[in-house]
Amino acid sequence: MKIIAMIPARYNATRFPGKLMKDLAGKPVIVRTYEAAVNSNLFEEVYVVTDSQIIQNVIQDNNGKVIMSKKEHDCGSDRIAEAVENIEADIVINVQGDEPFIDTISLKKLIQTFKDDSTNTVDLASLKVAMHDELEINNPNNVKVITDSFGFALYFSRSVIPYKRDLDYSTTYYKHKGVYAFRKSALLDFYNTPMTPLEKSEKIECIRYLEVGKKIKMIETDIESIGIDTPEDLEKAILFLQKEHE
């Protein structure tokens, strides 16, 4: 089973333009993410996939592998699908470019999901982490996920799901972490399917997989990483690195 990592890296992010090139304790965010993926020693190959000459240059300057997109893409899955189409691989891990602190333990769990899937039931695997802070739960930048009794995703939303009608009932809310593991065939199916209605509404790409009948296994982790969606997130990441080196 050949496992590779792809890091989609779009320069003009809507909420925080140029965030992947922002300085994070001496290195651009995208370089931090690339190095974290390589240093995990879980992948036969790691690539950054980008539409930006600026990002291409900085990855090459740091001796990294980079693929330039030939087409315009609305989401990371489309971007890496184009890149991986002619690359030999069984499992493709999509590591988000703005997740520089992804942990090896969680990546191993995703990979093990496919190794244990003897019936090839799982099309994708991804991560979820429990949320307890009300501000985090209600923040639309945090994508929430609900699953069935077997751990397969039922729906993702920027809204608070499930809705807590009975205030006396204890409900656990889960945030979707932006790390995906795909069977290459599922990724290419996604690439050849137009954007679906609910995906358009929520602006959450993994909904497209659900709308076309793919099975997404959600793996719970208690390791919370810092995704960089806003300038405030970048400040948190800088403080995190400073504490690590104290």
N, C-alpha and C positions, 0 to 999 in steps of 0.2 A: 504494500500500500504506500504510494508516494504522496507525501503531504507537503504542500508548499504554502507560503504566506504571501498575500497580496495586500498592500497598503494603498487604498485609493486616496489621492491627495489633490484636492481642488483648491486653487489659490483664492478664488473669489467667493469665500463662504458668505452666505447671506447675513447671518447674525453677527459675524465677527470677521470682516474681510481681512485676508492676509494672515490669519491666526497661525497657520502652520509654519510661517517664517518668523514669528515673534520669538524673541530671545527668551530662552528658558535656562537660566543659570549658565550662560556661556555658549549654548548651542540652540539652533532653531528647534521648535517643537517637533517638526517632521523628522529631524535627525535623531532626536531622543527616542521617538517611536520606532524608527527603523532599527536603531541599536538594541532596543529592548527586545524586539522580535528576533533578531539575529542571536543575541546573547541567551535566549531561552534554550537554544540547541535542540529545538523540537522539529525544525523544518529542514528539508533538503535544500530549499531555495527560498529567499525572501526578495520580493520586488516592491518598489514604490511605483504606482501607476498614476500618472499625472497629465494634465493638459498645460502645465506651466513650465516655461523655459527656466524660470527662476528656481523652481523646486528641482527640476532636472539637474541644473548646475550644482546646487548645494549637495544633492545626494551623490553625484559623481565626484565632487570635490572631497567627499568623505568615504570614497571607495565603495559606494553602494551600487546596487543594481536598480536601474530605473527603466520604465517603459513609457513612452509618450503615447497618449491616446490619439487615435486618428479621427475620432468623431466627437461631437458634443454629447454630453451625458447629463441626465438629471439626477442620477443617484450613483452611489458607490458600486452597487452590484453590477449595473450596466457597464461601468468603467472597467472593472476587473474581468468581467465576462469577455469583453472584447480582447483584453490583454491575454487571457488564459486560453482562448479558443484553440490556439495552435501549440500550446505547451502541454507536455505530458504530465498528467497529475490525476490522482484519484480523489483526494480531498483537498479543498482550497479553503484556507483560513483567511477571512477578511478582517484584518486588524485596522481599526479606524485610525486615521492619521492624527486625530486629536486626542488619542488615548495613550500618552507616553508612559503610563505606569502599569500597563497590563501585566498581570502576574503569571508566572509559569504554572502554578498550581491549577488555575482556572483553564489555561490552555490545554493542560494534560487531560482535564476532565472532558473537554470537548472532543479531543482526539479519541479518548477511550470510548466515548459513546458510539463511534463508528466501528471501532474494533469489536465491541460487544454486540453489534447489530447484525446478527447472522442472517436475518431475513430481509435485510435491506429496506426496513420500514422507514427509517429516518432519512429525510431528504436534507434537512438542515439541523444544526444544533446551535444554540445560543445561550447566553447567560442572563440570569436574573438575580437581583439582590433585594432583600427586604428593606422597606423604608418605614421609619417610625416618626419622623419629624413632619408636622403638618405642612410647613412651608414647602418641604421637598415633595410631599405627596401632591400638593396642589399646583406645583410649578409645571406649566405646559412644556417646558424644555426637557422635563423628565418623562420619557415614554414609559407608560405602565403596561403590564402584561398580565393576562389571566390565563390559566391553564386548565386542562381536564384532569381527571384523577390519575392519569398515567404520565403527566408531566408534559403533554403536548399543548402548544399554544392554541388558545381559542380566539384571542383578539389582542391587538395592541392599540393603545390610544394615548393621546396627550391629555385627555380628560381623566378624571379620577374614576378608575374602575377597579373593583365593582363599586356600585353606588351603595352606600351604607344606609339603608332605609330603617333598619332596627338598630338604634343607637346603643342598645344593651348587648348587641352581638359583637364579639371580638373579631375584627377583620385584619388580615395581613395584606399589605400592599407591596407589590413588587415592581421595581424599576428594571427596565430592559437595558442591559449593558451592550454597547455597540460593538460586540465581537461576534462574528458568525463563522461557522464551519459548514461548508457545502459539499455535497457530492458534486463533482464537476458537471454531471449531466443535469442536475437540478438548476445549477447556475446558468447553464446555456439555455435551458427551457425558459427561465426568467427573462433572459436577454432577448429571446425571440417572441415575447409576449408584450403587447402594448400596456402602458400604465393603466391600472384598473381604477374604478370609481372611488372606492374607499381609500385607496392609496393616495389619489389626488386630493381627497378631502383632508386627510390627516397629515399628508406629507411624511409618511412613514413607509419606507420601501418594502419592509418585510411583510406588510399586509398583502402585497401582490402575490406572494407565495401562497398565503392562506386562501386568497380569492380564486386561485387556480388549482387548489386541492393538494398543495404540498404539505408534508408533515414536518413541523418544527418542534424538536425536542428542546425544552428549556431546562438548563442545568442550574441549580441554585448554588450560589457562592456567597460567602460572608466577607469576601475581600473586596472592599470598595475602592475603585480607582478614581482618579480625577480626570474627567473628560473636560476638554477646554472648549466651551461654547461661547463664553463671554470674557471680557477683560477681567472681571472679578474672578473667574475660574483660573485665569492665568496667574493672578496674584496668589491664589491658594496653592497652585502648583509650585511657584517659586518658593513660598514659605515651606512647603513640604520638603523640597530638595535641600533647603537651608538647614532644616532640622535634622535631616538624614546625615549631613556632613558636620554637624556640631560635635 
